[in-house]
Structure formats: structure tokens, C-alpha cells
């Protein structure tokens, strides 16, 4: 059987699939050529990440496809229900990248409270001639310890974010309409651990109380944070979005950054990908990454092997 990993797959994933008797193709096929490539090569399994779209027209046109796998959490680039109605198994790896995304959240947070997003732009340009002025400009940073982080969405990634926050000495509050409470277990290098129960509360309360807000929600039809929500937040709040583009009203966010309501933002995802708005990209108070939340070597290894295990389980059981 043939597997097309159209958006790539880790070496460990390839090895696991090949050991299971699959031929793995890692050729990157353009979206408009995908149907013909799948049919010509009689592909059994299509693996994607966020770039490749698996819509109704592709599903209808490719009868050889038995499994569609998404390396990551969200599956908004796949018509999941329609694929399953056609007898196609649709799988993903919801836990594999959770820690990587959570660590990126804190990369943006630590960079935000110490102005690294701006210092890294200005030091190469003016560090030699205006060192003293820059030192003064970036001298009013904050510590995260003792501050309150509001986590919107207490799923796997939200819980991993809470673990790091607790380790950093932060107070953690959370909102999630599907979760009442969660036990967050923080493991230490020496085998010890602590367990903290976090009870969720109304979204509005989190917005009012949090010093920093981190979003961990799926794609939405409406904004989770718009002008109304920004207005009820604390003055000088920091906002991080490493979940999905389109959950923050970027126009309202830029306005809030300009008037000082929001001190800084960290964005890994954007309303318009892969062409984010220039006002967002050029804003001096936004820390930017190009949708790399899950893109660590460790996460990609976990994603690859987890996909391989699921594929082997599904297809080998069908042949028994």
C-alpha cells in the first residue's frame, strides 16, 4: 500500500510505516495536481498538515483513498464528516504537539514582557550608536512570576500551557465551555510532581482578571477576541495566539496596541495565511512566528510515529 505524505512526515514516521509494509512517498504535489497524482499512483493513504486541503471534490475524485491523516490537532482543512461518510478513516494526532505549542506560547510571553520583539529589530540597526537610549527604552520589563495568565480553552494544549505557567510561579485561570475543571499535573526531573485543580470560570471574568491571555481554541465562525472583549480586559494586557487564525479581530487588536490597552501580542497564526496583513507584520508591539507551534523535532517525531501506528492499526486490521 502507498502513503503520500504531501506536507512531509518525520524520518521516524517513514521508518515506522516502511517497517509496517507501506511505501512512503514524500513528493510535494501541488493542490491542483493532487487528484491526478493520487489516481495515477493509486495512493491508499494521504497525510497532510495545514497546507494541503482535502475537500469534497478530492474525496469524490480519489476512490483509492482509504485513510486521511492530519499531522497535528485541528482538521479544518479536511471535510472530515464527508470523508467518513464515504468510508474513509480520518485520523489526527491531538496530543503529539501539545508541549511544543505551549513552549512557543511562553517564548512569546517571555519575549513580550522583556520587549525582545522590538529589541531584536532595533539592536542590529541602532545598537552601536544608541545603546544607552535602547537600554533605557527596554528597562521597564515585567516578571511573569506572580502574574495571572488566562487560558482560553483548557484542552490538551491549554493544560500543557498551564503546567509551564505553574512552574513559572503564575496564577492560572481558565475558561472553557466544555470543561468544568482539570487536574494539571506538573512533573519534575527527579520524579516528583504536583497536582493542581483548575476550575474554569466565565470567559468575561477571565478577560477582566488576567494579566496575560493565551488562546487555545479551534477555528471559529466569529471572533473570540474582538473590540468588545478587548475593552473589558486589563490595561496593558498581553495576548498570545498560537491556536488558529481568525479567532482574534486583527484590526481591533492593532487599534488596542496603538492606544496602549494591549501592551504586546504574540501571534503564531493569522487571519490571512499565508499572506498576513502588513499592518500586523510591521507592528512594533507584535512578536511574530510563521505558524510553527508544532514544528519542533520532538513533536514531528511523535506525530510521525503516532500517525504510523494508527495507519497500521486501521489498514492491517482490515486485511485480517
C-alpha contacts under 8 A as a table, 3 or more apart, distances in Angstrom:
res1	aa1	res2	aa2	distance
1	X	21	X	7.49
1	X	22	X	5.22
1	X	23	X	6.17
1	X	43	X	7.41
1	X	44	X	6.08
2	X	22	X	5.79
2	X	23	X	4.78
2	X	24	X	6.02
2	X	25	X	7.35
2	X	42	X	7.34
2	X	43	X	5.11
2	X	44	X	5.34
2	X	45	X	6.41
3	X	22	X	6.77
3	X	23	X	6.04
3	X	24	X	4.80
3	X	25	X	5.99
3	X	43	X	6.09
3	X	44	X	6.02
3	X	45	X	4.58
3	X	46	X	6.00
3	X	47	X	7.28
4	X	24	X	6.12
4	X	25	X	4.81
4	X	26	X	6.08
4	X	27	X	7.46
4	X	43	X	6.57
4	X	44	X	8.00
4	X	45	X	6.16
4	X	46	X	5.02
4	X	47	X	6.03
5	X	8	X	5.07
5	X	9	X	6.03
5	X	24	X	7.14
5	X	25	X	6.09
5	X	26	X	5.02
5	X	27	X	7.36
5	X	28	X	7.85
5	X	46	X	6.13
5	X	47	X	4.52
5	X	48	X	6.25
6	X	25	X	7.93
6	X	26	X	6.02
6	X	27	X	6.33
6	X	28	X	5.06
6	X	29	X	6.33
6	X	46	X	7.11
6	X	47	X	6.04
6	X	48	X	5.67
6	X	52	X	7.21
7	X	26	X	7.70
7	X	28	X	6.51
7	X	47	X	7.10
7	X	48	X	5.12
7	X	49	X	5.71
7	X	50	X	7.88
7	X	51	X	6.81
7	X	52	X	6.88
8	X	26	X	5.84
8	X	28	X	7.61
8	X	47	X	7.90
8	X	48	X	7.41
8	X	49	X	7.93
9	X	13	X	6.22
9	X	14	X	6.79
9	X	26	X	7.46
9	X	300	X	7.31
9	X	304	X	5.77
10	X	13	X	5.12
10	X	14	X	6.37
10	X	300	X	5.77
10	X	301	X	5.56
10	X	303	X	7.77
10	X	304	X	5.34
11	X	14	X	5.04
11	X	15	X	6.13
11	X	301	X	7.39
11	X	304	X	7.66
12	X	15	X	5.10
12	X	16	X	6.14
12	X	301	X	5.86
12	X	304	X	6.27
12	X	305	X	6.13
13	X	16	X	5.14
13	X	17	X	6.19
13	X	301	X	6.73
13	X	303	X	7.56
13	X	304	X	3.83
13	X	305	X	4.50
13	X	306	X	7.72
13	X	307	X	7.28
13	X	308	X	5.88
14	X	17	X	5.21
14	X	18	X	6.07
14	X	24	X	6.44
14	X	304	X	7.26
14	X	308	X	7.84
15	X	18	X	5.13
15	X	19	X	6.00
16	X	19	X	5.11
16	X	20	X	6.25
16	X	305	X	6.40
16	X	308	X	6.03
16	X	309	X	7.68
17	X	20	X	4.93
17	X	21	X	6.51
17	X	22	X	5.41
17	X	23	X	7.50
17	X	24	X	7.19
17	X	308	X	5.40
17	X	309	X	7.96
17	X	312	X	7.37
18	X	21	X	5.07
18	X	22	X	4.83
18	X	23	X	6.04
18	X	24	X	6.87
19	X	22	X	7.30
20	X	312	X	6.50
29	X	33	X	6.43
29	X	34	X	5.83
29	X	37	X	7.57
30	X	33	X	5.33
30	X	34	X	6.09
31	X	34	X	5.19
31	X	52	X	6.55
31	X	53	X	7.36
32	X	35	X	7.36
33	X	36	X	5.74
33	X	37	X	6.26
34	X	37	X	5.11
34	X	38	X	6.06
35	X	38	X	5.28
35	X	39	X	6.23
35	X	58	X	6.08
35	X	61	X	6.65
35	X	62	X	6.39
36	X	39	X	5.19
36	X	40	X	5.92
37	X	40	X	5.20
37	X	41	X	6.04
38	X	41	X	5.37
38	X	42	X	5.64
38	X	43	X	5.10
38	X	62	X	6.73
38	X	64	X	7.84
39	X	42	X	4.96
39	X	43	X	6.78
39	X	62	X	6.09
39	X	63	X	7.85
39	X	64	X	7.09
42	X	64	X	5.82
42	X	65	X	7.97
43	X	46	X	7.14
43	X	64	X	6.05
43	X	65	X	6.13
44	X	64	X	5.50
44	X	65	X	4.52
44	X	66	X	5.37
44	X	67	X	6.70
45	X	65	X	5.70
45	X	66	X	5.95
45	X	67	X	4.79
45	X	68	X	5.86
45	X	69	X	7.52
46	X	65	X	7.05
46	X	67	X	6.43
46	X	68	X	4.91
46	X	69	X	6.26
47	X	68	X	5.86
47	X	69	X	4.62
47	X	70	X	5.93
47	X	71	X	7.17
48	X	51	X	7.18
48	X	52	X	5.84
48	X	53	X	7.98
48	X	68	X	7.72
48	X	69	X	6.22
48	X	70	X	5.06
48	X	71	X	6.20
49	X	52	X	6.68
49	X	70	X	5.32
49	X	71	X	4.98
49	X	72	X	6.56
50	X	53	X	7.61
50	X	70	X	7.89
50	X	77	X	6.57
51	X	77	X	7.91
52	X	77	X	7.19
53	X	77	X	5.00
53	X	78	X	6.01
54	X	58	X	6.18
54	X	59	X	6.92
54	X	77	X	6.25
54	X	78	X	4.62
54	X	79	X	6.35
55	X	58	X	5.55
55	X	59	X	6.29
55	X	77	X	7.53
55	X	78	X	5.82
55	X	79	X	5.24
56	X	59	X	5.03
56	X	60	X	6.06
56	X	79	X	6.39
56	X	82	X	6.87
56	X	83	X	7.53
57	X	60	X	5.23
57	X	61	X	6.12
58	X	61	X	5.06
58	X	62	X	6.04
59	X	62	X	5.49
59	X	63	X	7.30
59	X	65	X	7.78
59	X	83	X	6.51
60	X	63	X	6.84
62	X	65	X	6.01
65	X	68	X	7.41
65	X	88	X	7.03
66	X	87	X	7.48
66	X	88	X	4.96
66	X	89	X	6.34
67	X	88	X	5.43
67	X	89	X	4.68
67	X	90	X	5.86
67	X	91	X	7.61
67	X	311	X	7.39
68	X	88	X	7.13
68	X	89	X	6.28
68	X	90	X	4.87
68	X	91	X	6.41
69	X	90	X	5.78
69	X	91	X	4.77
69	X	92	X	5.59
69	X	307	X	6.91
70	X	73	X	7.45
70	X	75	X	6.72
70	X	90	X	7.84
70	X	91	X	6.22
70	X	92	X	4.60
70	X	93	X	7.00
71	X	92	X	5.81
71	X	93	X	5.89
71	X	303	X	5.82
71	X	304	X	7.34
71	X	307	X	7.22
72	X	92	X	5.97
72	X	93	X	5.07
72	X	94	X	5.93
72	X	96	X	7.21
72	X	97	X	6.65
72	X	294	X	7.31
72	X	303	X	6.99
73	X	92	X	6.22
73	X	93	X	5.81
73	X	94	X	4.38
73	X	95	X	7.54
73	X	97	X	7.87
74	X	94	X	7.85
74	X	218	X	6.61
74	X	219	X	7.92
75	X	78	X	5.49
75	X	80	X	7.36
75	X	92	X	7.67
76	X	79	X	7.31
76	X	219	X	7.20
79	X	82	X	5.59
79	X	83	X	6.15
80	X	83	X	5.21
80	X	84	X	6.22
80	X	90	X	6.56
81	X	84	X	5.17
81	X	85	X	6.10
82	X	85	X	5.00
82	X	86	X	6.48
83	X	86	X	5.19
83	X	87	X	6.71
83	X	88	X	5.34
83	X	89	X	7.39
83	X	90	X	7.25
84	X	87	X	5.02
84	X	88	X	4.87
84	X	89	X	5.94
84	X	90	X	6.75
85	X	88	X	7.28
91	X	307	X	7.66
91	X	310	X	7.61
92	X	307	X	7.10
93	X	96	X	5.67
93	X	97	X	7.79
93	X	303	X	6.07
93	X	306	X	6.69
93	X	307	X	6.85
94	X	97	X	7.15
94	X	98	X	7.49
94	X	156	X	7.68
95	X	98	X	5.51
95	X	156	X	6.51
95	X	157	X	7.90
96	X	99	X	7.74
96	X	299	X	5.79
96	X	300	X	7.89
96	X	302	X	5.45
96	X	303	X	5.47
96	X	306	X	7.72
97	X	100	X	5.31
97	X	101	X	6.33
97	X	293	X	7.80
97	X	294	X	5.06
97	X	299	X	4.95
97	X	300	X	7.59
97	X	302	X	7.67
97	X	303	X	7.26
98	X	101	X	5.39
98	X	102	X	6.25
98	X	156	X	6.20
98	X	157	X	4.58
98	X	160	X	6.44
98	X	294	X	7.49
99	X	102	X	5.07
99	X	103	X	6.14
99	X	157	X	6.83
99	X	160	X	5.81
99	X	161	X	7.66
99	X	299	X	7.97
100	X	103	X	5.23
100	X	104	X	6.36
100	X	293	X	6.17
100	X	294	X	5.52
100	X	295	X	7.38
100	X	296	X	6.46
100	X	299	X	6.47
101	X	104	X	5.11
101	X	105	X	6.36
101	X	157	X	6.88
101	X	242	X	6.90
101	X	293	X	4.38
101	X	294	X	5.60
102	X	105	X	5.08
102	X	106	X	6.67
102	X	157	X	6.18
102	X	158	X	7.49
102	X	160	X	5.82
102	X	161	X	4.66
102	X	164	X	7.62
102	X	293	X	7.92
103	X	106	X	5.19
103	X	107	X	6.25
103	X	161	X	7.31
103	X	164	X	7.69
104	X	107	X	4.80
104	X	108	X	6.31
104	X	242	X	7.79
104	X	293	X	6.09
105	X	108	X	5.30
105	X	109	X	6.19
105	X	161	X	7.44
105	X	214	X	7.40
105	X	240	X	6.55
105	X	241	X	7.71
105	X	242	X	6.66
105	X	266	X	7.82
106	X	109	X	4.61
106	X	110	X	5.82
106	X	164	X	7.93
107	X	110	X	5.45
107	X	111	X	6.01
108	X	111	X	5.05
108	X	112	X	5.80
108	X	240	X	7.15
108	X	266	X	5.39
108	X	287	X	6.44
109	X	112	X	4.92
109	X	113	X	6.30
109	X	238	X	7.81
109	X	240	X	7.36
109	X	266	X	7.26
110	X	113	X	5.50
110	X	114	X	6.44
110	X	144	X	7.63
111	X	114	X	5.40
111	X	115	X	5.88
111	X	116	X	4.75
111	X	117	X	6.25
111	X	287	X	7.68
112	X	115	X	5.11
112	X	116	X	6.30
112	X	117	X	6.58
112	X	238	X	7.59
112	X	264	X	6.18
112	X	265	X	7.27
112	X	266	X	7.35
112	X	287	X	7.07
113	X	116	X	7.96
113	X	141	X	5.48
113	X	142	X	5.26
113	X	143	X	7.02
113	X	144	X	7.74
114	X	138	X	7.03
114	X	140	X	7.83
114	X	141	X	4.82
114	X	142	X	6.63
115	X	118	X	5.57
115	X	119	X	6.04
115	X	138	X	6.28
115	X	141	X	7.16
116	X	119	X	4.81
116	X	120	X	5.67
117	X	120	X	5.80
117	X	121	X	6.91
117	X	284	X	7.53
117	X	285	X	7.06
117	X	286	X	6.72
117	X	287	X	4.99
117	X	288	X	7.79
118	X	121	X	5.18
118	X	122	X	6.28
118	X	284	X	6.00
118	X	285	X	6.86
119	X	122	X	5.12
119	X	123	X	5.64
119	X	134	X	7.81
119	X	138	X	7.53
120	X	123	X	5.70
120	X	124	X	7.13
121	X	124	X	6.59
121	X	125	X	7.30
122	X	125	X	5.17
122	X	126	X	5.74
122	X	127	X	6.89
123	X	126	X	5.26
123	X	127	X	4.20
123	X	128	X	7.68
123	X	131	X	7.94
123	X	134	X	7.80
124	X	127	X	5.84
124	X	128	X	7.87
125	X	128	X	7.75
126	X	129	X	5.46
126	X	130	X	5.40
126	X	131	X	7.06
127	X	130	X	5.47
127	X	131	X	4.81
127	X	134	X	7.26
128	X	131	X	6.03
130	X	133	X	5.35
130	X	134	X	6.21
131	X	134	X	5.23
131	X	135	X	6.08
132	X	135	X	5.05
132	X	136	X	6.27
133	X	136	X	5.16
133	X	137	X	6.11
134	X	137	X	4.88
134	X	138	X	6.17
135	X	138	X	5.47
135	X	139	X	5.99
136	X	139	X	5.17
137	X	140	X	7.45
138	X	141	X	6.71
143	X	146	X	7.81
143	X	147	X	7.76
144	X	147	X	5.46
144	X	168	X	7.03
144	X	169	X	7.49
144	X	170	X	6.53
145	X	168	X	5.82
145	X	169	X	4.67
145	X	170	X	5.10
146	X	169	X	5.91
146	X	170	X	4.98
146	X	171	X	6.50
147	X	169	X	7.99
147	X	170	X	5.27
147	X	171	X	6.12
147	X	211	X	6.29
147	X	212	X	8.00
148	X	170	X	5.75
148	X	171	X	4.61
148	X	172	X	5.87
148	X	173	X	7.19
148	X	209	X	7.44
148	X	210	X	5.14
148	X	211	X	5.22
148	X	212	X	6.51
149	X	165	X	7.47
149	X	170	X	6.83
149	X	171	X	6.28
149	X	172	X	5.23
149	X	173	X	6.29
149	X	210	X	5.36
149	X	211	X	5.94
149	X	212	X	4.79
149	X	213	X	5.72
149	X	214	X	7.38
150	X	172	X	6.24
150	X	173	X	4.95
150	X	174	X	5.31
150	X	175	X	7.67
150	X	206	X	5.73
150	X	207	X	7.21
150	X	209	X	7.78
150	X	210	X	5.09
150	X	211	X	7.48
150	X	212	X	6.08
150	X	213	X	4.66
150	X	214	X	6.30
151	X	154	X	6.78
151	X	158	X	6.36
151	X	161	X	7.93
151	X	162	X	7.55
151	X	172	X	7.40
151	X	173	X	6.29
151	X	174	X	4.56
151	X	175	X	6.47
151	X	213	X	5.95
151	X	214	X	5.07
151	X	215	X	6.17
151	X	216	X	7.19
152	X	158	X	7.40
152	X	174	X	5.76
152	X	175	X	5.09
152	X	176	X	6.30
152	X	203	X	7.66
152	X	213	X	7.34
152	X	214	X	6.20
152	X	215	X	4.90
152	X	216	X	5.68
152	X	217	X	6.91
153	X	158	X	5.85
153	X	174	X	7.11
153	X	175	X	6.03
153	X	176	X	4.89
153	X	215	X	6.62
153	X	216	X	4.83
153	X	217	X	5.36
154	X	157	X	7.26
154	X	158	X	4.46
154	X	159	X	5.72
154	X	174	X	6.71
154	X	175	X	6.96
154	X	176	X	5.87
154	X	179	X	6.93
154	X	182	X	7.66
154	X	216	X	7.23
155	X	158	X	5.12
155	X	159	X	6.03
155	X	216	X	7.52
156	X	159	X	5.23
156	X	160	X	6.33
157	X	160	X	5.03
157	X	161	X	6.12
157	X	216	X	6.66
158	X	161	X	5.04
158	X	162	X	6.17
158	X	216	X	5.83
159	X	162	X	4.91
159	X	163	X	6.29
159	X	182	X	7.90
159	X	184	X	6.38
160	X	163	X	5.08
160	X	164	X	6.62
161	X	164	X	5.37
161	X	165	X	6.24
162	X	165	X	4.95
162	X	166	X	6.07
162	X	172	X	6.48
162	X	184	X	7.23
163	X	166	X	5.23
163	X	167	X	6.26
163	X	184	X	6.50
163	X	185	X	6.97
163	X	186	X	5.54
164	X	167	X	5.02
164	X	168	X	6.19
165	X	168	X	5.01
165	X	169	X	6.44
165	X	170	X	5.31
165	X	171	X	7.44
165	X	172	X	6.96
166	X	169	X	5.12
166	X	170	X	5.33
166	X	171	X	6.84
166	X	172	X	7.03
166	X	186	X	7.80
167	X	170	X	7.48
167	X	186	X	7.44
172	X	198	X	7.50
173	X	198	X	6.99
173	X	199	X	7.62
173	X	200	X	6.85
173	X	201	X	7.64
173	X	206	X	6.67
173	X	210	X	7.64
174	X	198	X	7.42
174	X	199	X	7.21
174	X	200	X	4.94
174	X	201	X	6.30
174	X	203	X	7.92
174	X	206	X	6.54
175	X	200	X	4.85
175	X	201	X	5.20
175	X	202	X	5.89
175	X	203	X	5.30
175	X	206	X	6.73
176	X	179	X	5.34
176	X	180	X	7.33
176	X	200	X	6.28
176	X	201	X	7.58
176	X	202	X	7.95
176	X	203	X	7.65
177	X	180	X	7.56
179	X	182	X	7.41
179	X	200	X	6.97
180	X	199	X	5.96
180	X	200	X	5.46
181	X	197	X	6.85
181	X	198	X	5.46
181	X	199	X	4.15
181	X	200	X	5.62
182	X	197	X	5.74
182	X	198	X	5.38
182	X	199	X	6.58
183	X	195	X	6.39
183	X	196	X	5.72
183	X	197	X	4.49
183	X	198	X	6.38
184	X	195	X	5.57
184	X	196	X	5.16
184	X	197	X	6.09
184	X	198	X	7.16
185	X	193	X	6.65
185	X	194	X	5.65
185	X	195	X	4.38
185	X	196	X	6.41
186	X	193	X	5.38
186	X	194	X	5.32
186	X	195	X	6.39
187	X	191	X	6.80
187	X	192	X	6.17
187	X	193	X	4.34
187	X	194	X	6.78
188	X	191	X	5.72
188	X	192	X	5.42
188	X	193	X	5.70
189	X	192	X	7.32
201	X	205	X	6.81
201	X	206	X	7.00
202	X	205	X	5.45
202	X	206	X	6.65
203	X	206	X	5.21
203	X	207	X	6.33
204	X	207	X	5.11
204	X	208	X	6.28
204	X	229	X	7.72
204	X	232	X	7.71
205	X	208	X	5.13
205	X	209	X	6.15
206	X	209	X	5.26
206	X	210	X	5.76
207	X	210	X	5.79
207	X	213	X	7.58
207	X	229	X	7.16
207	X	232	X	6.56
207	X	233	X	5.03
207	X	234	X	7.55
208	X	232	X	5.80
208	X	233	X	4.76
208	X	234	X	5.96
209	X	233	X	7.40
209	X	234	X	7.02
210	X	213	X	6.35
210	X	233	X	7.55
210	X	234	X	7.13
210	X	237	X	7.46
211	X	234	X	6.74
211	X	236	X	7.69
211	X	237	X	5.17
211	X	238	X	6.63
212	X	237	X	5.49
212	X	238	X	4.62
212	X	239	X	5.78
212	X	240	X	7.81
213	X	237	X	7.54
213	X	238	X	6.30
213	X	239	X	4.84
213	X	240	X	6.17
214	X	239	X	6.02
214	X	240	X	4.75
214	X	241	X	5.96
214	X	242	X	7.80
215	X	240	X	6.43
215	X	241	X	5.15
215	X	242	X	6.73
215	X	243	X	6.17
216	X	241	X	7.43
216	X	242	X	7.03
216	X	243	X	5.08
216	X	244	X	7.98
217	X	243	X	5.97
217	X	244	X	7.06
218	X	243	X	6.83
218	X	244	X	6.25
219	X	244	X	5.63
219	X	245	X	7.30
219	X	246	X	7.14
219	X	247	X	6.79
220	X	223	X	6.79
220	X	224	X	7.65
220	X	246	X	7.19
220	X	247	X	6.20
222	X	246	X	7.89
222	X	247	X	6.92
223	X	226	X	5.87
223	X	246	X	6.58
223	X	247	X	4.58
223	X	248	X	5.42
223	X	249	X	6.09
224	X	229	X	7.96
224	X	247	X	5.13
224	X	248	X	6.05
225	X	228	X	7.67
225	X	229	X	5.44
225	X	230	X	6.64
225	X	247	X	6.47
225	X	248	X	4.84
225	X	249	X	6.30
226	X	229	X	5.41
226	X	230	X	6.16
226	X	248	X	6.15
226	X	249	X	5.04
226	X	252	X	6.13
226	X	253	X	7.49
227	X	230	X	5.12
227	X	231	X	6.20
227	X	249	X	7.53
227	X	252	X	5.40
227	X	253	X	7.64
228	X	231	X	5.28
228	X	232	X	6.92
229	X	232	X	5.54
229	X	233	X	6.72
230	X	233	X	5.35
230	X	252	X	8.00
230	X	253	X	7.79
230	X	256	X	7.36
230	X	261	X	7.76
231	X	261	X	7.93
233	X	237	X	6.88
234	X	237	X	5.56
234	X	261	X	7.44
235	X	260	X	7.34
235	X	261	X	4.89
235	X	262	X	6.57
235	X	263	X	7.88
236	X	260	X	6.40
236	X	261	X	5.26
236	X	262	X	4.78
236	X	263	X	4.47
236	X	264	X	7.84
237	X	261	X	6.88
237	X	262	X	4.90
237	X	263	X	5.63
237	X	264	X	7.34
238	X	262	X	5.90
238	X	263	X	5.59
238	X	264	X	5.09
238	X	265	X	5.64
239	X	262	X	7.50
239	X	264	X	6.67
239	X	265	X	4.71
239	X	266	X	6.31
240	X	265	X	5.61
240	X	266	X	4.54
240	X	267	X	5.96
241	X	244	X	7.31
241	X	265	X	7.99
241	X	266	X	6.29
241	X	267	X	5.10
241	X	268	X	6.26
241	X	269	X	6.68
242	X	267	X	6.25
242	X	268	X	4.93
242	X	269	X	5.92
242	X	291	X	7.53
242	X	293	X	6.43
243	X	268	X	7.73
243	X	269	X	6.79
244	X	247	X	6.39
244	X	269	X	5.75
244	X	270	X	7.25
245	X	248	X	7.20
245	X	269	X	4.75
245	X	270	X	4.11
245	X	271	X	4.53
245	X	272	X	7.31
245	X	273	X	7.82
246	X	249	X	6.81
246	X	270	X	6.38
246	X	271	X	4.37
246	X	272	X	7.88
247	X	271	X	7.80
248	X	253	X	7.37
248	X	271	X	7.84
249	X	252	X	5.41
249	X	253	X	6.16
250	X	253	X	4.81
250	X	254	X	6.09
250	X	271	X	7.40
250	X	280	X	7.43
251	X	254	X	5.33
251	X	255	X	6.36
252	X	255	X	5.09
252	X	256	X	6.18
253	X	256	X	5.06
253	X	257	X	6.15
253	X	262	X	7.74
254	X	257	X	5.03
254	X	258	X	6.12
254	X	279	X	7.74
254	X	280	X	7.10
254	X	283	X	7.79
255	X	258	X	5.06
255	X	259	X	6.29
256	X	259	X	5.26
256	X	260	X	6.05
256	X	261	X	5.06
256	X	262	X	5.43
257	X	260	X	5.20
257	X	261	X	6.11
257	X	262	X	4.82
257	X	263	X	6.20
257	X	264	X	6.63
257	X	285	X	6.93
258	X	261	X	7.81
259	X	262	X	7.76
260	X	263	X	5.87
262	X	265	X	7.41
263	X	285	X	7.23
264	X	285	X	4.99
264	X	286	X	5.78
264	X	287	X	7.66
265	X	285	X	6.56
265	X	286	X	4.83
265	X	287	X	6.16
266	X	286	X	5.63
266	X	287	X	4.50
266	X	288	X	6.04
267	X	270	X	7.08
267	X	286	X	7.12
267	X	287	X	6.24
267	X	288	X	5.28
267	X	289	X	6.42
268	X	288	X	6.11
268	X	289	X	4.73
268	X	290	X	5.61
268	X	291	X	4.65
268	X	292	X	6.68
268	X	293	X	6.90
269	X	273	X	7.66
269	X	289	X	7.72
269	X	290	X	6.87
269	X	291	X	5.23
270	X	273	X	5.93
270	X	276	X	5.99
271	X	276	X	6.79
272	X	275	X	5.52
272	X	276	X	4.87
272	X	277	X	6.91
273	X	276	X	5.60
276	X	280	X	7.06
276	X	281	X	6.91
277	X	280	X	5.38
277	X	281	X	6.43
278	X	281	X	4.95
278	X	282	X	5.95
279	X	282	X	5.37
279	X	283	X	5.94
280	X	283	X	5.33
280	X	286	X	7.27
281	X	286	X	7.66
281	X	288	X	7.28
283	X	286	X	5.72
289	X	292	X	6.57
292	X	295	X	4.89
292	X	296	X	7.97
293	X	296	X	7.85
294	X	299	X	6.20
294	X	300	X	7.34
295	X	299	X	6.68
295	X	300	X	6.58
296	X	299	X	5.24
296	X	300	X	6.15
297	X	300	X	5.24
297	X	301	X	6.19
298	X	301	X	5.19
298	X	302	X	6.31
299	X	302	X	5.06
299	X	303	X	6.02
300	X	303	X	4.93
300	X	304	X	6.00
301	X	304	X	5.21
301	X	305	X	6.22
302	X	305	X	5.39
302	X	306	X	5.91
303	X	306	X	5.19
303	X	307	X	6.05
304	X	307	X	5.29
304	X	308	X	6.16
305	X	308	X	4.98
305	X	309	X	6.14
306	X	309	X	5.18
306	X	310	X	6.32
307	X	310	X	5.20
307	X	311	X	6.09
308	X	311	X	5.15
308	X	312	X	6.05
309	X	312	X	5.28
309	X	313	X	6.07
310	X	313	X	5.05
310	X	314	X	6.14
311	X	314	X	5.18
311	X	315	X	6.02
312	X	315	X	5.46
312	X	316	X	5.47
312	X	317	X	7.86
313	X	316	X	5.63
313	X	317	X	5.93
314	X	317	X	5.54
314	X	318	X	6.50
315	X	318	X	5.10
315	X	319	X	6.59
316	X	319	X	5.24
316	X	320	X	6.54
317	X	320	X	5.27
